[in-house]
């Protein structure tokens, strides 16, 4: 066990710019822009500023699923925001999301532009705008929203908790890794028990709850997140794996996972998306 006396918090915390490991250059204790930079605006009413992390994938999957259903109004431009370079602190991005996190959406379809930030809020906004992928009333709506907000409350323990200390912290420490590994396995068990009795997270229908949870916990269950599959023994969550594989076969989910992606197999990456034809062009370019 790690020595519990190794660190004693000071009476007053001060910012050490060099402390933070991989993300030391972009983490800071204050908000607001660090530089002036306007955001680009494309031809579609929906302008997405994002990156292909799990939180970004939620929204691109939603948009591609809407288009798959035939909602032409869901056409969008997806602009790449390289957060490792601090692009989320540009003045234009901060104006859309004062919290400086991806994804952020501008809806220019009405007389006044509407900004929407936080991935769960964007999912719900789009679901209500197009009346799709969220039940409209009663117990079914309550179940869907409960699981949507479950993800919003749970994923920080997976990402900022387990993922940070297991994969990114400059020093491996037993206590935080052990503590967050226990919590992540508990979360996987919550999902596995739910999916043992239900085809999708909120019931028989595919909803924004699935779109919110799948990029995080589906990737984790397939061993694609933090390289922690064996460590967490994810193969034991058979119902999560069944659900993960089913969603991965959906055309909208497959396309959405590619958008703003900058890592992995080059054929799986579409850095920016401005038209449906970009997917075909991207495939031809990679083959070439």
C-alpha positions as CSV (number, residue, x, y, z in Angstrom):
1,X,0.0,0.0,0.0
2,X,1.2,3.5,-0.8
3,X,2.5,5.6,2.1
4,X,-0.5,7.7,3.3
5,X,1.9,10.3,4.7
6,X,3.7,11.0,1.5
7,X,1.9,14.2,0.9
8,X,0.5,16.8,3.3
9,X,-1.7,19.5,1.7
10,X,-0.5,23.0,2.4
11,X,-2.6,25.5,4.3
12,X,-3.3,27.4,1.0
13,X,-3.1,25.7,-2.4
14,X,-1.0,27.4,-5.1
15,X,-0.9,26.5,-8.8
16,X,2.2,24.6,-9.9
17,X,2.2,24.9,-13.7
18,X,4.5,21.9,-14.1
19,X,2.2,19.6,-12.1
20,X,-0.3,17.8,-14.2
21,X,1.5,15.2,-16.3
22,X,0.3,15.0,-19.9
23,X,-2.2,17.8,-19.5
24,X,0.0,20.3,-17.6
25,X,0.2,22.6,-20.6
26,X,-3.6,23.1,-20.9
27,X,-4.9,22.8,-17.4
28,X,-5.2,25.9,-15.3
29,X,-7.3,27.1,-12.3
30,X,-9.0,30.0,-14.2
31,X,-11.6,30.2,-17.0
32,X,-11.9,32.5,-20.0
33,X,-10.0,32.7,-23.3
34,X,-6.2,32.7,-23.6
35,X,-6.2,34.1,-27.2
36,X,-8.3,35.6,-29.8
37,X,-9.6,33.2,-32.5
38,X,-13.0,33.2,-34.2
39,X,-14.6,30.0,-35.0
40,X,-15.3,29.0,-38.6
41,X,-18.8,28.7,-39.8
42,X,-19.9,26.3,-42.6
43,X,-22.9,26.0,-44.8
44,X,-25.3,24.1,-42.5
45,X,-27.5,25.5,-39.7
46,X,-25.8,23.1,-37.2
47,X,-22.2,23.9,-36.4
48,X,-20.4,21.5,-34.2
49,X,-17.0,22.2,-32.6
50,X,-15.5,19.1,-31.2
51,X,-13.0,16.2,-31.1
52,X,-13.5,12.5,-31.4
53,X,-13.2,11.7,-27.7
54,X,-16.1,9.8,-26.0
55,X,-17.9,13.0,-25.2
56,X,-17.6,14.3,-28.8
57,X,-18.6,10.9,-30.3
58,X,-22.0,11.1,-28.4
59,X,-23.0,14.1,-30.5
60,X,-21.7,13.0,-33.9
61,X,-23.4,9.7,-33.4
62,X,-26.7,11.5,-32.6
63,X,-26.4,13.7,-35.7
64,X,-25.6,10.8,-38.0
65,X,-28.5,8.8,-36.5
66,X,-30.9,11.7,-37.2
67,X,-29.7,11.8,-40.8
68,X,-30.1,8.1,-41.1
69,X,-33.7,8.6,-40.1
70,X,-34.2,11.1,-42.8
71,X,-34.0,14.4,-40.9
72,X,-32.4,16.6,-43.5
73,X,-32.4,19.5,-41.0
74,X,-29.7,17.6,-39.0
75,X,-27.1,18.2,-41.7
76,X,-24.1,19.7,-40.0
77,X,-20.5,20.9,-40.2
78,X,-18.1,19.3,-37.7
79,X,-15.0,21.4,-37.0
80,X,-12.0,19.9,-35.3
81,X,-11.0,21.5,-32.0
82,X,-7.5,20.1,-31.0
83,X,-7.7,20.4,-27.2
84,X,-4.1,19.3,-26.8
85,X,-3.1,22.5,-28.5
86,X,-5.4,24.6,-26.3
87,X,-7.9,25.4,-29.1
88,X,-10.8,25.3,-26.6
89,X,-9.4,28.5,-25.0
90,X,-9.9,30.6,-28.2
91,X,-12.2,33.5,-27.8
92,X,-14.7,32.2,-30.3
93,X,-14.9,28.8,-28.6
94,X,-15.3,30.2,-25.1
95,X,-18.2,32.3,-26.4
96,X,-20.0,29.1,-27.4
97,X,-18.9,27.2,-24.3
98,X,-17.7,29.3,-21.3
99,X,-16.5,26.0,-19.7
100,X,-14.0,25.4,-22.5
101,X,-14.8,21.8,-23.1
102,X,-15.8,19.9,-26.2
103,X,-18.3,19.4,-27.7
104,X,-20.1,22.7,-28.4
105,X,-22.9,23.4,-30.8
106,X,-24.3,26.4,-32.5
107,X,-27.8,26.1,-34.0
108,X,-28.2,28.8,-36.6
109,X,-31.5,27.5,-38.0
110,X,-33.6,30.2,-36.3
111,X,-33.7,34.0,-36.3
112,X,-31.2,34.0,-33.4
113,X,-28.3,31.6,-33.1
114,X,-28.6,29.2,-30.1
115,X,-25.5,27.9,-28.3
116,X,-25.6,24.5,-26.6
117,X,-22.8,23.1,-24.5
118,X,-22.3,20.0,-22.4
119,X,-22.8,16.7,-24.4
120,X,-25.9,15.6,-22.5
121,X,-27.6,18.9,-23.0
122,X,-26.7,18.8,-26.8
123,X,-28.2,15.3,-27.0
124,X,-31.4,16.3,-25.3
125,X,-31.6,19.6,-27.3
126,X,-31.3,17.7,-30.6
127,X,-33.7,14.9,-29.5
128,X,-36.4,17.5,-28.7
129,X,-35.7,19.6,-31.7
130,X,-36.3,16.6,-34.1
131,X,-38.6,14.7,-31.8
132,X,-36.5,11.6,-32.1
133,X,-34.6,9.2,-29.8
134,X,-36.2,10.3,-26.6
135,X,-39.7,9.3,-25.3
136,X,-42.0,12.3,-25.1
137,X,-43.8,11.5,-21.9
138,X,-44.4,9.2,-18.9
139,X,-42.3,6.5,-17.4
140,X,-40.4,5.9,-20.6
141,X,-39.1,9.5,-20.7
142,X,-38.2,9.4,-17.1
143,X,-36.2,6.2,-17.6
144,X,-34.3,7.6,-20.6
145,X,-33.4,10.8,-18.8
146,X,-32.4,9.0,-15.7
147,X,-29.9,6.9,-17.6
148,X,-28.7,10.0,-19.6
149,X,-27.9,11.8,-16.3
150,X,-26.5,8.6,-14.9
151,X,-23.8,8.8,-17.6
152,X,-23.1,12.5,-17.0
153,X,-22.6,11.8,-13.3
154,X,-20.7,8.5,-13.7
155,X,-18.3,9.1,-16.5
156,X,-16.1,11.6,-14.6
157,X,-15.2,8.7,-12.3
158,X,-14.2,6.7,-15.3
159,X,-12.3,9.4,-17.2
160,X,-11.0,12.0,-14.8
161,X,-10.7,9.5,-12.1
162,X,-9.7,6.0,-13.2
163,X,-8.4,7.0,-16.7
164,X,-6.3,9.9,-15.4
165,X,-4.6,8.0,-12.6
166,X,-4.2,4.7,-14.5
167,X,-3.1,6.1,-17.9
168,X,-2.0,9.7,-17.6
169,X,-0.8,10.6,-14.1
170,X,3.0,11.2,-14.0
171,X,3.3,8.9,-10.9
172,X,1.3,5.6,-10.5
173,X,-0.3,5.6,-7.1
174,X,-2.1,2.6,-5.7
175,X,-4.8,4.3,-3.7
176,X,-6.5,6.4,-6.5
177,X,-6.1,3.6,-9.1
178,X,-7.6,1.0,-6.7
179,X,-10.4,3.3,-5.6
180,X,-11.5,4.3,-9.1
181,X,-11.0,0.8,-10.5
182,X,-13.5,-0.4,-7.9
183,X,-16.0,2.3,-8.9
184,X,-15.7,1.7,-12.6
185,X,-16.3,-2.0,-12.1
186,X,-19.3,-1.2,-10.0
187,X,-20.6,1.0,-12.9
188,X,-20.1,-1.8,-15.4
189,X,-22.0,-4.1,-13.1
190,X,-24.9,-1.5,-13.0
191,X,-25.0,-1.5,-16.8
192,X,-24.6,-5.3,-17.1
193,X,-27.5,-5.9,-14.7
194,X,-29.7,-3.4,-16.6
195,X,-28.8,-4.9,-20.0
196,X,-29.6,-8.4,-18.8
197,X,-33.2,-7.4,-18.6
198,X,-33.4,-4.8,-21.5
199,X,-32.3,-4.7,-25.1
200,X,-31.2,-1.1,-24.8
201,X,-30.3,1.1,-21.8
202,X,-33.8,2.7,-21.4
203,X,-35.8,-0.2,-22.7
204,X,-36.7,-1.7,-26.0
205,X,-36.0,1.4,-28.0
206,X,-32.6,2.9,-28.9
207,X,-32.3,6.4,-27.3
208,X,-30.0,9.2,-26.4
209,X,-29.2,7.2,-23.2
210,X,-27.5,4.6,-25.4
211,X,-25.7,7.3,-27.4
212,X,-24.4,8.9,-24.2
213,X,-23.2,5.7,-22.6
214,X,-21.9,3.7,-25.6
215,X,-18.8,5.9,-26.5
216,X,-17.5,5.6,-22.9
217,X,-18.5,2.2,-21.6
218,X,-18.7,0.4,-25.0
219,X,-15.2,1.4,-25.7
220,X,-14.1,0.3,-22.2
221,X,-15.9,-3.1,-22.6
222,X,-14.0,-3.7,-25.9
223,X,-10.6,-2.9,-24.3
224,X,-10.3,0.3,-26.4
225,X,-10.1,2.8,-23.5
226,X,-6.9,3.4,-21.5
227,X,-5.6,-0.1,-22.4
228,X,-7.4,-1.3,-19.3
229,X,-9.5,-4.1,-20.6
230,X,-7.5,-6.9,-19.0
231,X,-6.8,-5.0,-15.8
232,X,-10.6,-4.5,-15.3
233,X,-11.5,-8.0,-16.7
234,X,-14.2,-6.4,-18.9
235,X,-14.9,-9.7,-20.7
236,X,-17.1,-10.7,-17.7
237,X,-19.7,-8.0,-18.6
238,X,-21.4,-10.1,-21.3
239,X,-24.6,-8.1,-21.5
240,X,-22.6,-4.9,-22.0
241,X,-20.6,-6.5,-24.7
242,X,-23.7,-7.7,-26.5
243,X,-25.2,-4.2,-26.4
244,X,-21.9,-2.7,-27.5
245,X,-21.6,-4.9,-30.5
246,X,-25.2,-4.3,-31.6
247,X,-24.8,-0.5,-31.5
248,X,-21.5,-0.8,-33.4
249,X,-23.4,-2.3,-36.3
250,X,-25.6,0.7,-36.8
251,X,-24.6,2.8,-39.8
252,X,-25.1,6.1,-37.9
253,X,-23.0,4.9,-35.0
254,X,-20.2,3.8,-37.3
255,X,-20.1,7.1,-39.1
256,X,-20.5,9.2,-36.0
257,X,-17.5,7.4,-34.4
258,X,-15.3,8.5,-37.3
259,X,-16.1,12.3,-37.2
260,X,-13.4,14.5,-35.6
261,X,-11.3,11.4,-34.8
262,X,-7.6,12.0,-35.0
263,X,-6.2,8.7,-33.6
264,X,-6.3,5.0,-34.4
265,X,-6.5,3.5,-37.9
266,X,-6.3,6.3,-40.5
267,X,-9.3,4.7,-42.3
268,X,-11.4,5.3,-39.2
269,X,-10.6,9.0,-39.1
270,X,-12.6,11.9,-40.6
271,X,-11.0,15.0,-39.1
272,X,-13.8,17.3,-40.3
273,X,-17.2,16.6,-41.7
274,X,-19.1,19.1,-43.9
275,X,-21.1,16.9,-46.1
276,X,-22.3,13.3,-46.2
277,X,-20.0,12.7,-49.2
278,X,-17.0,13.3,-47.0
279,X,-17.2,9.8,-45.7
280,X,-16.9,8.3,-49.2
281,X,-14.1,10.7,-50.1
282,X,-12.3,9.9,-46.9
283,X,-12.5,6.1,-47.6
284,X,-11.2,6.6,-51.2
285,X,-8.3,8.8,-50.0
286,X,-7.3,6.2,-47.4
287,X,-7.5,3.4,-49.9
288,X,-5.4,5.5,-52.4
